[in-house]
C-alpha cells in the first residue's frame, strides 16, 4: 500500500467537498483504498486528505491527472501531494 497526503487550499469547502464526493467512484476505480479527510482547525480554507492507494503508479496517474486539476480549478481549489513510505506503525 501507498500513502499520500494531499494538502488543499480552498475558496469554498462546500463546493470542493461536492466535487470530492462526486469523484469517489473514479478514485476507487483508480486504486484508492481509503481517504481520510481533515480540516485545519485554524484555517477553514485548508484541508488535508490522507489517501491509501493500491500502488504508487495508480496514485500518481490519478492525483497528477489533468482531469483532477480541471475539476478542482472549477471550484477554486489548489493542492500539493506528498507520497509517503511507511516506516513503522506504533502507539
Legacy VTK file of the C-alpha trace (Angstrom):
# vtk DataFile Version 3.0
C-alpha trace
ASCII
DATASET POLYDATA
POINTS 91 float
0.000 0.000 0.000
0.997 3.581 -0.643
0.027 6.576 1.467
-0.346 10.092 0.150
-1.086 13.381 1.851
-2.863 15.954 -0.284
-2.872 19.478 1.118
-5.566 21.719 -0.328
-6.243 25.459 -0.365
-9.940 26.096 -0.923
-12.074 29.051 -1.908
-15.130 27.157 -0.650
-15.007 23.967 1.396
-18.590 23.074 0.452
-18.026 23.456 -3.317
-14.831 21.438 -3.145
-16.456 18.756 -0.962
-19.169 18.165 -3.548
-16.502 17.544 -6.217
-14.592 15.280 -3.814
-17.727 13.213 -3.221
-18.624 13.097 -6.940
-15.180 11.690 -7.760
-15.361 8.886 -5.177
-16.115 6.152 -7.716
-13.349 7.387 -10.035
-10.845 7.275 -7.166
-11.926 3.756 -6.242
-11.605 2.571 -9.850
-8.148 4.164 -9.922
-6.937 2.142 -6.930
-7.822 4.321 -3.943
-8.488 2.157 -0.903
-9.310 4.837 1.637
-9.389 8.599 2.039
-9.401 10.316 5.430
-10.420 13.947 5.249
-9.110 16.549 7.712
-9.772 20.258 8.013
-7.342 22.738 9.548
-8.780 23.907 12.882
-7.167 27.323 12.457
-7.828 27.831 8.753
-11.180 26.657 7.313
-9.842 27.246 3.802
-7.296 24.449 4.240
-7.983 20.735 4.144
-5.827 17.631 4.023
-6.559 14.146 2.817
-4.668 11.046 3.835
-5.096 8.562 1.000
-4.306 4.876 0.991
-3.710 3.663 -2.557
-3.012 0.227 -4.053
0.270 1.333 -5.687
2.219 4.481 -6.446
1.717 4.296 -10.211
-2.075 4.364 -9.900
-1.918 7.087 -7.261
0.243 9.328 -9.432
-1.875 8.660 -12.506
-4.979 9.867 -10.678
-3.547 12.632 -8.489
-1.438 14.168 -11.252
-4.153 13.909 -13.923
-5.348 16.878 -15.910
-8.952 15.813 -15.253
-8.485 16.200 -11.493
-6.711 19.537 -11.882
-9.519 20.864 -14.086
-12.243 19.663 -11.692
-10.520 21.376 -8.761
-9.784 24.524 -10.731
-13.519 24.940 -11.408
-14.201 25.174 -7.662
-11.158 27.297 -6.815
-9.074 24.579 -5.160
-5.342 24.002 -5.447
-3.343 21.175 -3.942
0.047 19.654 -3.374
0.752 15.986 -2.806
3.342 14.160 -0.753
3.969 10.471 -1.391
4.895 8.589 1.775
6.804 5.402 2.538
5.545 3.845 5.758
8.415 3.151 8.102
6.641 1.957 11.234
3.298 1.772 12.980
3.375 2.372 16.716
1.360 3.742 19.623
LINES 1 92
91 0 1 2 3 4 5 6 7 8 9 10 11 12 13 14 15 16 17 18 19 20 21 22 23 24 25 26 27 28 29 30 31 32 33 34 35 36 37 38 39 40 41 42 43 44 45 46 47 48 49 50 51 52 53 54 55 56 57 58 59 60 61 62 63 64 65 66 67 68 69 70 71 72 73 74 75 76 77 78 79 80 81 82 83 84 85 86 87 88 89 90
